[in-house]
Amino acid sequence: MESGSRTGSTSPARMWAGRIVSALAIVFLLFDAVIHLMKIGPVVDAFTQLGYPVSVSVGLGVLMLVCLTLYLIPSTSPIGAILLTGYLGGAVATNLRVGNPLMSHVLFPVYLGVLIWGGLFLRDDRVRSLIPIQSE
């Protein structure tokens, strides 16, 4: 049975392209969530540098896993993408606040957001209907 997000106008090639683009962001964010839960050395160092207590690491990891789960379920993918966008917006603000380099640190969450929404755009007719891109 087809999911509600695919009404027949999404070609198999577009669907797979969307899955691959989405998977790039998902793999990175899943890795990030897991290391937040584990509180490994680089996470502790990053939290210290960013001015956050390490105690919030687990909460952020759980929040990321919840957002990713919503994004992975076809019927809730748009909600997951919206929540992930908010989470990544906080990462942009944090990196900007501490004066990290623009292209590598401040904008990295924006690159992930583009992958999240680009993948969803390619695989979900509902999102494409909200963002009509005309081609000639």
C-alpha positions as CSV (number, residue, x, y, z in Angstrom):
1,M,0.0,0.0,0.0
2,E,1.3,3.5,-0.9
3,S,1.8,6.0,1.9
4,G,-0.4,9.1,2.0
5,S,2.5,11.3,1.0
6,R,2.8,9.7,-2.4
7,T,-0.2,10.2,-4.7
8,G,1.2,8.7,-7.8
9,S,2.8,11.8,-9.4
10,T,6.1,11.2,-7.7
11,S,8.3,9.1,-10.0
12,P,10.4,6.3,-8.6
13,A,13.6,8.2,-9.5
14,R,12.4,11.3,-7.7
15,M,11.3,9.2,-4.7
16,W,14.7,7.6,-4.5
17,A,16.6,10.8,-4.9
18,G,14.5,12.3,-2.1
19,R,15.3,9.3,0.1
20,I,19.0,9.6,-0.6
21,V,19.1,13.3,0.1
22,S,17.1,12.9,3.3
23,A,19.4,10.0,4.4
24,L,22.4,12.2,4.2
25,A,20.9,14.6,6.8
26,I,19.4,11.7,8.8
27,V,22.7,9.9,9.2
28,F,24.6,13.0,10.4
29,L,21.8,14.0,12.8
30,L,21.4,10.5,14.2
31,F,25.2,10.3,14.8
32,D,25.0,13.7,16.5
33,A,22.0,12.7,18.7
34,V,23.8,9.5,19.8
35,I,27.0,11.2,20.8
36,H,25.0,13.7,22.7
37,L,23.5,10.8,24.7
38,M,26.9,9.3,25.3
39,K,28.5,12.6,26.3
40,I,31.8,11.8,24.7
41,G,34.8,14.1,25.1
42,P,34.2,16.2,21.9
43,V,30.6,16.8,23.0
44,V,31.7,18.0,26.5
45,D,34.3,20.3,24.9
46,A,31.8,21.7,22.4
47,F,29.2,22.4,25.1
48,T,31.9,24.1,27.2
49,Q,33.0,26.2,24.2
50,L,29.4,27.1,23.3
51,G,28.6,28.1,26.9
52,Y,26.0,25.4,27.6
53,P,26.1,23.1,30.7
54,V,26.9,19.5,29.7
55,S,23.8,18.4,31.6
56,V,21.5,19.5,28.7
57,S,23.3,17.1,26.3
58,V,21.1,14.2,26.9
59,G,17.9,16.2,26.6
60,L,19.1,17.6,23.3
61,G,20.0,14.1,22.1
62,V,16.5,12.8,23.0
63,L,14.8,15.8,21.4
64,M,16.8,15.2,18.2
65,L,15.8,11.5,18.2
66,V,12.1,12.5,18.6
67,C,12.3,15.0,15.7
68,L,14.1,12.5,13.5
69,T,11.5,9.8,14.3
70,L,8.8,12.2,13.2
71,Y,10.7,13.0,10.1
72,L,11.2,9.3,9.2
73,I,7.5,8.5,9.4
74,P,5.9,9.4,6.1
75,S,2.7,10.8,7.5
76,T,4.5,13.0,10.0
77,S,7.6,14.0,7.9
78,P,6.5,17.6,7.4
79,I,6.1,18.1,11.2
80,G,9.4,16.5,11.7
81,A,11.0,18.8,9.2
82,I,9.5,21.8,10.8
83,L,10.8,20.8,14.3
84,L,14.2,19.9,12.9
85,T,14.3,23.4,11.3
86,G,13.7,25.0,14.6
87,Y,16.4,22.9,16.3
88,L,18.9,23.7,13.6
89,G,17.9,27.4,13.9
90,G,19.0,27.3,17.5
91,A,22.3,25.8,16.4
92,V,22.8,28.7,13.9
93,A,22.1,31.2,16.6
94,T,24.4,29.5,19.1
95,N,27.3,29.3,16.7
96,L,26.8,32.9,15.6
97,R,26.7,34.1,19.3
98,V,30.1,32.6,20.1
99,G,31.7,33.9,16.9
100,N,32.4,30.6,15.1
101,P,33.4,30.7,11.4
102,L,30.5,31.5,9.1
103,M,30.8,28.9,6.3
104,S,31.9,25.9,8.4
105,H,30.1,26.3,11.7
106,V,27.3,28.9,11.5
107,L,25.9,27.8,8.2
108,F,26.4,24.1,8.6
109,P,22.9,23.7,10.2
110,V,21.5,25.6,7.2
111,Y,23.1,23.1,4.9
112,L,21.4,20.3,6.8
113,G,18.1,22.1,6.7
114,V,18.4,22.3,2.9
115,L,19.0,18.5,2.8
116,I,16.0,17.9,5.1
117,W,13.6,20.0,3.1
118,G,15.1,19.1,-0.3
119,G,14.7,15.4,0.4
120,L,11.2,16.0,1.6
121,F,10.4,18.1,-1.4
122,L,11.5,15.4,-3.8
123,R,9.6,12.5,-2.1
124,D,6.4,14.2,-0.8
125,D,3.7,15.6,-3.1
126,R,2.2,17.5,-0.3
127,V,5.3,19.6,0.2
128,R,5.7,20.1,-3.6
129,S,2.2,21.4,-3.7
130,L,3.0,24.0,-1.0
131,I,6.2,25.1,-2.8
132,P,5.4,25.2,-6.5
133,I,8.6,25.4,-8.6
134,Q,7.8,26.2,-12.2
135,S,10.0,24.8,-14.9
136,E,9.9,25.9,-18.5
